Amino acid sequence: SSPSKGKTSCDKNKLNVFSRVKLFGSKKRRRRRPEPQLKGIVTKLYSRQGYHLQLQADGAIDGTKDEDSTYTLFNLIPVGLRVVAIQGVQTKLYLAMNSEGYLYTSEHFTPECKFKESVFENYYVTYSSMIYRQQQSGRGWYLGLNKEGEIMKGNHVKKNKPAAHFLPKPLKVAMYKEPSLHDLTEFSRSGSGTPTKSRSVSGVLNGGKSMSHNEST
């Protein structure tokens, strides 16, 4: 065979090899395409009332003086401009507030799991429902603990009172996959998402434990 034919044959072989490498490389890139990630923090939320917010194994939400409790660790995931999802690290449940102001926990991320994060003038932070507020005054409904460390109804918490004030204690920065937003109508308990694993109706509606009649701030 002539040198020119040998060269042509060699070039074809090279082209085939390069094509296969390129094709393999493109498939590999598609497979390894990273999920969109959000930069959030793992943190504790210390209430001005003297408690750490905690989300217990059974879905109950309350305050504890035990700062070493693993149930006081939360993922704070940014889901909008100054809007966060608050998820228990141990339980993977989300904090949520329903249309009556009751706090509960949800396995699914819904609009009721979105909280507006605002820095108060004293460096404490407040968390208010993104979708519910007082109809006439427009006043926000806030996450809050009373003096006994019990969770309060959001419409009973005033933003300028200690009940609403939390001090984040960040432990580390973490990357999170963006939560899949579920519509509230997907669930049988309309307006309440997935109820907590609780033993009483009042518990289901307010953080997994019965509400206190004395909701002082």
Buried (B, 14 or more C-beta within 10 A) or exposed (E): EEEEEEEEEEEEEEEEEEEEEEEEEEEEEEEEEEEEEBEBBBBBBBBBBEBBBBBBEBBBBBBBEEEEBEBBBBBBBBBEEEBBBBBBBBBEBBBBBBBBBBBBBBBBBBBBBBBBBBEBEEEBBBBBBBBBBEEEEEBBBBBBBBBEBBBBBBBBBBBEBBBBBBBBEEEEEBEBEBBEEBEBEEBEBEEBBBBBBBEEEEBBBBBBBBBBEEBEB
